[in-house]
Amino acid sequence: MNNNDVIAFSEVVKQGSFSKAAQKLFITQSTLSSRIKNLELKVDCKLFYRKKGIRYVELTKAGKDFLNLIDRWNKLLAEMSNIKCEISNISFVVSALNSISTSLLPQVFLKFIQQNNEVFLKTEDLSSYASYDAIENKTVDFSIVVDQRYSLDVSCNPLFSEEMVIISNINSTFPDTVDISDFNISKLIYCPWFLEFEQWCQSFFDKNFKPYIQIQIINQIPSILANKECWSIVPNTVAQLFLKDSSIKIHKYNFHIPHRKIFYLHSIENRHENNLVSNLLNLLKYELTQLEKEGILKCDFK
């Protein structure tokens, strides 16, 4: 049924006149008459009495019954509009550590938005511990973390792993290949990247070692490295990000530092359709595969 024909019918009833209805709709009276005839053909009955000399139209019995249906038609259109509005306002919430959000996710998010323009993407900067709680409480749909924790409600899966690298200012005097004895521990820019790394630092340096500064926001590191005596241990993805925009260099080293392992979480009973999680994972897999080809990380997502 043509919505323009229904509007024409409603306006004729409202105005009580074909001529007035045509004026309100900014169409000719012949066009209005054609729309009413089309409607009458669709419903296979006359909707108006047409009598010469009568200025105001009169509904037939069928016309009165059809008028009642119009109210239901308009309510249905409103409900359909609301459904469309609700679909366009679906939110998909992703949480990740600051280092992951900054180094890996921006390009992934751009592609996700392009492929899901009806979805409102929201990001959170949560710790691994807080991410598990958020997934369990269904306030976050997808999360990237460094710690594994058992949960009946949360699916935890390997995403990728990467080596930790040592960086300093490009004008520092540290050799290209370093030994730990080349560094002053009190000049370390320290970030507790993951639990195994924290334990390694306490064992390798000293349980009560005191760094130059402890940070949580990774973009602070290059500025602090302006002090040429400073150095830092960072994940390789973070170091590669800094190489693009900052005056830093990466050092080889002759001792062991544990690799960082990254996992992704989602609710076993996700409150949104799983295709959003699947779509994000496919985009992540493509990005990680490219980075693996460049030797930056090892993709563990299959």
Kinemage of the C-alpha trace (Angstrom):
@kinemage 1
@onewidth
@group {chain A} dominant
@subgroup {mainchain}
@vectorlist {calphas} color= white
{ca met a 1} P 0.000 0.000 0.000
{ca asn a 2} L 1.377 3.408 -1.015
{ca asn a 3} L 1.898 5.667 1.993
{ca asn a 4} L 1.184 8.774 -0.128
{ca asp a 5} L -2.277 7.382 -0.922
{ca val a 6} L -2.952 6.800 2.775
{ca ile a 7} L -1.808 10.358 3.596
{ca ala a 8} L -4.125 11.693 0.890
{ca phe a 9} L -7.075 9.796 2.383
{ca ser a 10} L -6.294 11.045 5.903
{ca glu a 11} L -6.022 14.642 4.751
{ca val a 12} L -9.347 14.527 2.867
{ca val a 13} L -11.048 13.217 6.027
{ca lys a 14} L -9.327 15.859 8.139
{ca gln a 15} L -10.202 18.772 5.831
{ca gly a 16} L -13.615 17.430 4.790
{ca ser a 17} L -12.919 18.551 1.247
{ca phe a 18} L -10.874 17.360 -1.733
{ca ser a 19} L -9.936 20.911 -2.710
{ca lys a 20} L -8.751 21.897 0.787
{ca ala a 21} L -6.837 18.626 1.177
{ca ala a 22} L -5.084 19.215 -2.177
{ca gln a 23} L -4.050 22.690 -1.009
{ca lys a 24} L -2.661 21.336 2.275
{ca leu a 25} L -0.695 18.642 0.459
{ca phe a 26} L 0.540 21.091 -2.227
{ca ile a 27} L -0.757 18.883 -5.041
{ca thr a 28} L -3.420 19.350 -7.708
{ca gln a 29} L -6.952 18.149 -7.047
{ca ser a 30} L -6.681 15.690 -9.969
{ca thr a 31} L -3.541 14.171 -8.379
{ca leu a 32} L -5.374 13.861 -5.074
{ca ser a 33} L -8.343 12.191 -6.785
{ca ser a 34} L -5.992 9.728 -8.501
{ca arg a 35} L -4.448 8.768 -5.153
{ca ile a 36} L -7.863 8.140 -3.623
{ca lys a 37} L -8.878 6.028 -6.646
{ca asn a 38} L -5.638 4.028 -6.316
{ca leu a 39} L -6.451 3.399 -2.684
{ca glu a 40} L -10.001 2.344 -3.483
{ca leu a 41} L -8.662 -0.093 -6.081
{ca lys a 42} L -6.312 -1.567 -3.476
{ca val a 43} L -9.066 -2.103 -0.886
{ca asp a 44} L -11.628 -2.929 -3.612
{ca cys a 45} L -14.386 -0.663 -2.294
{ca lys a 46} L -15.547 2.958 -2.344
{ca leu a 47} L -14.278 5.064 0.561
{ca phe a 48} L -16.222 8.303 -0.106
{ca tyr a 49} L -19.701 9.159 -1.341
{ca arg a 50} L -19.337 11.370 -4.387
{ca lys a 51} L -22.435 13.536 -4.898
{ca lys a 52} L -22.747 16.665 -6.997
{ca gly a 53} L -23.477 19.889 -5.172
{ca ile a 54} L -22.149 18.642 -1.824
{ca arg a 55} L -19.194 20.710 -0.610
{ca tyr a 56} L -18.047 18.344 2.118
{ca val a 57} L -17.115 14.701 1.628
{ca glu a 58} L -18.829 11.869 3.416
{ca leu a 59} L -17.255 8.506 4.282
{ca thr a 60} L -18.909 5.297 3.245
{ca lys a 61} L -19.178 2.447 5.756
{ca ala a 62} L -16.029 0.974 4.242
{ca gly a 63} L -14.388 4.399 4.492
{ca lys a 64} L -15.193 4.583 8.223
{ca asp a 65} L -13.775 1.098 8.777
{ca phe a 66} L -10.674 2.036 6.775
{ca leu a 67} L -10.232 5.184 8.894
{ca asn a 68} L -9.957 2.979 11.981
{ca leu a 69} L -7.287 0.946 10.202
{ca ile a 70} L -5.368 4.141 9.443
{ca asp a 71} L -4.837 4.732 13.149
{ca arg a 72} L -3.345 1.256 13.443
{ca trp a 73} L -1.255 1.917 10.305
{ca asn a 74} L 0.212 5.103 11.820
{ca lys a 75} L 0.981 3.324 15.101
{ca leu a 76} L 2.712 0.561 13.162
{ca leu a 77} L 4.829 3.098 11.266
{ca ala a 78} L 5.798 4.737 14.568
{ca glu a 79} L 6.797 1.373 16.041
{ca met a 80} L 8.853 0.576 12.948
{ca ser a 81} L 10.580 3.930 13.281
{ca asn a 82} L 11.362 3.191 16.924
{ca ile a 83} L 12.860 -0.168 15.989
{ca lys a 84} L 15.131 1.531 13.474
{ca cys a 85} L 16.135 4.095 16.088
{ca glu a 86} L 16.927 1.361 18.610
{ca ile a 87} L 19.030 -0.535 16.076
{ca ser a 88} L 21.006 2.591 15.205
{ca asn a 89} L 21.687 3.192 18.890
{ca ile a 90} L 23.130 -0.248 19.697
{ca ser a 91} L 26.265 0.310 21.728
{ca phe a 92} L 29.271 -2.007 21.676
{ca val a 93} L 31.667 -1.405 24.554
{ca val a 94} L 35.331 -2.393 24.313
{ca ser a 95} L 37.830 -2.094 27.150
{ca ala a 96} L 41.593 -2.471 26.886
{ca leu a 97} L 44.790 -1.528 28.637
{ca asn a 98} L 46.141 1.908 27.793
{ca ser a 99} L 49.093 0.431 25.901
{ca ile a 100} L 46.832 -1.710 23.693
{ca ser a 101} L 44.305 1.068 23.099
{ca thr a 102} L 47.062 3.428 22.003
{ca ser a 103} L 49.278 1.164 19.911
{ca leu a 104} L 47.009 -1.453 18.346
{ca leu a 105} L 43.315 -0.574 18.421
{ca pro a 106} L 42.882 2.809 16.641
{ca gln a 107} L 43.212 1.335 13.129
{ca val a 108} L 41.035 -1.647 14.117
{ca phe a 109} L 38.339 0.648 15.515
{ca leu a 110} L 38.237 2.696 12.311
{ca lys a 111} L 37.534 -0.404 10.211
{ca phe a 112} L 34.969 -1.677 12.734
{ca ile a 113} L 33.026 1.595 12.582
{ca gln a 114} L 33.075 1.576 8.782
{ca gln a 115} L 31.625 -1.951 8.719
{ca asn a 116} L 29.118 -1.351 11.537
{ca asn a 117} L 27.934 2.231 11.085
{ca glu a 118} L 24.663 1.456 12.880
{ca val a 119} L 26.614 0.613 16.060
{ca phe a 120} L 27.768 3.173 18.612
{ca leu a 121} L 31.281 2.069 19.613
{ca lys a 122} L 32.388 3.012 23.127
{ca thr a 123} L 35.852 2.412 24.583
{ca glu a 124} L 36.978 2.031 28.183
{ca asp a 125} L 40.470 2.128 29.700
{ca leu a 126} L 40.245 -0.599 32.351
{ca ser a 127} L 42.724 -2.747 34.205
{ca ser a 128} L 42.632 -6.493 33.619
{ca tyr a 129} L 41.015 -7.093 37.006
{ca ala a 130} L 38.318 -4.482 36.403
{ca ser a 131} L 37.703 -5.850 32.897
{ca tyr a 132} L 36.661 -9.257 34.213
{ca asp a 133} L 34.138 -7.628 36.530
{ca ala a 134} L 32.813 -5.444 33.710
{ca ile a 135} L 32.349 -8.432 31.391
{ca glu a 136} L 30.601 -10.399 34.154
{ca asn a 137} L 28.308 -7.435 34.879
{ca lys a 138} L 27.673 -6.996 31.129
{ca thr a 139} L 28.719 -3.336 31.150
{ca val a 140} L 31.512 -4.201 28.684
{ca asp a 141} L 31.122 -6.485 25.655
{ca phe a 142} L 34.745 -7.178 24.745
{ca ser a 143} L 38.006 -6.666 26.601
{ca ile a 144} L 41.750 -7.084 26.033
{ca val a 145} L 43.791 -8.007 29.127
{ca val a 146} L 47.134 -9.399 30.296
{ca asp a 147} L 45.906 -11.628 33.122
{ca gln a 148} L 43.949 -14.871 33.105
{ca arg a 149} L 41.272 -15.426 35.727
{ca tyr a 150} L 38.795 -18.247 36.037
{ca ser a 151} L 35.159 -17.271 35.561
{ca leu a 152} L 32.026 -19.232 34.746
{ca asp a 153} L 30.625 -16.267 32.799
{ca val a 154} L 33.690 -15.023 30.912
{ca ser a 155} L 35.482 -16.601 27.978
{ca cys a 156} L 39.252 -15.897 28.096
{ca asn a 157} L 41.312 -16.676 24.975
{ca pro a 158} L 44.893 -16.050 23.749
{ca leu a 159} L 45.242 -13.108 21.366
{ca phe a 160} L 48.965 -12.440 20.850
{ca ser a 161} L 52.354 -12.396 22.564
{ca glu a 162} L 55.320 -10.062 22.162
{ca glu a 163} L 58.793 -9.483 23.468
{ca met a 164} L 59.703 -6.678 25.828
{ca val a 165} L 62.353 -4.276 24.493
{ca ile a 166} L 64.653 -1.691 25.997
{ca ile a 167} L 64.414 1.874 24.687
{ca ser a 168} L 66.248 5.127 25.301
{ca asn a 169} L 66.596 8.554 23.739
{ca ile a 170} L 68.179 8.420 20.286
{ca asn a 171} L 70.967 10.699 21.540
{ca ser a 172} L 71.727 8.638 24.644
{ca thr a 173} L 75.201 7.099 25.083
{ca phe a 174} L 73.962 3.556 25.696
{ca pro a 175} L 75.453 0.938 23.315
{ca asp a 176} L 73.275 -0.753 20.693
{ca thr a 177} L 73.534 -4.077 22.549
{ca val a 178} L 73.287 -3.589 26.277
{ca asp a 179} L 73.920 -5.439 29.473
{ca ile a 180} L 71.969 -4.606 32.605
{ca ser a 181} L 75.165 -3.210 34.101
{ca asp a 182} L 75.025 -0.449 31.461
{ca phe a 183} L 71.982 1.064 33.138
{ca asn a 184} L 71.341 2.991 36.300
{ca ile a 185} L 68.246 1.441 37.906
{ca ser a 186} L 67.339 4.797 39.437
{ca lys a 187} L 66.861 6.160 35.909
{ca leu a 188} L 64.353 3.495 34.866
{ca ile a 189} L 60.965 4.715 33.590
{ca tyr a 190} L 58.892 1.916 35.019
{ca cys a 191} L 55.456 0.622 34.140
{ca pro a 192} L 54.029 -2.546 35.754
{ca trp a 193} L 53.084 -4.040 32.375
{ca phe a 194} L 51.962 -7.428 33.718
{ca leu a 195} L 52.343 -9.554 36.833
{ca glu a 196} L 55.192 -11.749 35.577
{ca phe a 197} L 57.115 -8.626 34.531
{ca glu a 198} L 56.639 -7.077 37.989
{ca gln a 199} L 57.919 -10.259 39.607
{ca trp a 200} L 60.872 -10.368 37.208
{ca cys a 201} L 61.832 -6.775 38.070
{ca gln a 202} L 61.736 -7.503 41.797
{ca ser a 203} L 63.887 -10.588 41.288
{ca phe a 204} L 66.289 -9.192 38.675
{ca phe a 205} L 66.883 -5.796 40.254
{ca asp a 206} L 65.847 -5.766 43.886
{ca lys a 207} L 62.617 -6.324 45.741
{ca asn a 208} L 62.671 -2.707 46.898
{ca phe a 209} L 64.129 -1.148 43.747
{ca lys a 210} L 63.185 2.483 43.194
{ca pro a 211} L 62.750 3.621 39.562
{ca tyr a 212} L 63.059 7.165 38.249
{ca ile a 213} L 59.289 7.322 37.813
{ca gln a 214} L 56.373 4.894 37.610
{ca ile a 215} L 53.800 5.624 34.910
{ca gln a 216} L 50.507 4.226 33.641
{ca ile a 217} L 49.961 6.403 30.552
{ca ile a 218} L 52.391 5.251 27.887
{ca asn a 219} L 52.451 8.525 25.913
{ca gln a 220} L 54.376 10.066 28.808
{ca ile a 221} L 57.422 7.866 28.175
{ca pro a 222} L 58.982 9.627 25.121
{ca ser a 223} L 58.881 13.018 26.838
{ca ile a 224} L 60.574 11.676 29.951
{ca leu a 225} L 63.218 9.997 27.774
{ca ala a 226} L 64.351 13.507 26.879
{ca asn a 227} L 66.538 12.936 29.939
{ca lys a 228} L 69.294 11.031 28.110
{ca glu a 229} L 70.197 9.064 31.243
{ca cys a 230} L 66.728 7.533 31.372
{ca trp a 231} L 65.651 4.252 29.842
{ca ser a 232} L 62.610 2.036 29.834
{ca ile a 233} L 61.422 -1.514 29.167
{ca val a 234} L 58.291 -1.571 27.030
{ca pro a 235} L 56.296 -4.060 24.891
{ca asn a 236} L 57.477 -4.177 21.292
{ca thr a 237} L 54.160 -2.837 19.939
{ca val a 238} L 54.606 0.245 22.123
{ca ala a 239} L 58.217 0.693 21.007
{ca gln a 240} L 57.180 0.502 17.343
{ca leu a 241} L 54.563 3.189 17.982
{ca phe a 242} L 57.195 5.455 19.544
{ca leu a 243} L 59.573 4.892 16.633
{ca lys a 244} L 57.084 6.531 14.265
{ca asp a 245} L 56.817 9.837 16.101
{ca ser a 246} L 59.596 10.078 18.700
{ca ser a 247} L 63.357 10.277 18.928
{ca ile a 248} L 63.992 6.908 20.549
{ca lys a 249} L 66.073 3.859 19.775
{ca ile a 250} L 65.620 0.190 20.575
{ca his a 251} L 68.479 -1.759 22.139
{ca lys a 252} L 69.326 -5.425 21.856
{ca tyr a 253} L 70.077 -7.105 25.176
{ca asn a 254} L 71.846 -10.249 26.350
{ca phe a 255} L 69.610 -11.293 29.234
{ca his a 256} L 66.109 -12.709 29.609
{ca ile a 257} L 62.947 -10.605 29.988
{ca pro a 258} L 59.592 -12.445 30.008
{ca his a 259} L 57.336 -11.892 27.003
{ca arg a 260} L 53.975 -10.203 27.389
{ca lys a 261} L 50.949 -12.395 26.679
{ca ile a 262} L 47.653 -10.766 25.703
{ca phe a 263} L 44.173 -12.292 26.027
{ca tyr a 264} L 40.692 -11.266 24.971
{ca leu a 265} L 37.499 -11.609 26.985
{ca his a 266} L 33.816 -11.680 26.154
{ca ser a 267} L 30.709 -12.824 27.933
{ca ile a 268} L 29.719 -16.435 27.301
{ca glu a 269} L 26.149 -15.110 27.069
{ca asn a 270} L 26.818 -11.860 25.250
{ca arg a 271} L 24.053 -9.255 25.531
{ca his a 272} L 24.557 -8.261 21.878
{ca glu a 273} L 24.651 -10.512 18.866
{ca asn a 274} L 27.893 -12.462 18.656
{ca asn a 275} L 28.505 -11.197 15.119
{ca leu a 276} L 29.863 -7.942 16.581
{ca val a 277} L 32.427 -9.871 18.631
{ca ser a 278} L 33.246 -12.021 15.595
{ca asn a 279} L 33.619 -8.973 13.373
{ca leu a 280} L 35.992 -7.278 15.820
{ca leu a 281} L 38.025 -10.477 16.177
{ca asn a 282} L 38.372 -10.823 12.403
{ca leu a 283} L 39.667 -7.265 12.163
{ca leu a 284} L 42.058 -7.881 15.047
{ca lys a 285} L 43.292 -11.098 13.449
{ca tyr a 286} L 44.041 -9.283 10.189
{ca glu a 287} L 45.965 -6.538 12.016
{ca leu a 288} L 47.882 -9.024 14.158
{ca thr a 289} L 48.748 -11.159 11.125
{ca gln a 290} L 50.258 -8.113 9.408
{ca leu a 291} L 52.278 -7.247 12.514
{ca glu a 292} L 53.435 -10.863 12.784
{ca lys a 293} L 54.751 -10.697 9.205
{ca glu a 294} L 56.768 -7.625 10.266
{ca gly a 295} L 58.230 -9.574 13.227
{ca ile a 296} L 56.620 -7.267 15.801
{ca leu a 297} L 54.570 -9.908 17.645
{ca lys a 298} L 53.272 -13.480 17.501
{ca cys a 299} L 49.577 -13.883 16.757
{ca asp a 300} L 48.073 -16.544 19.044
{ca phe a 301} L 44.474 -16.100 17.860
{ca lys a 302} L 43.388 -18.947 15.588
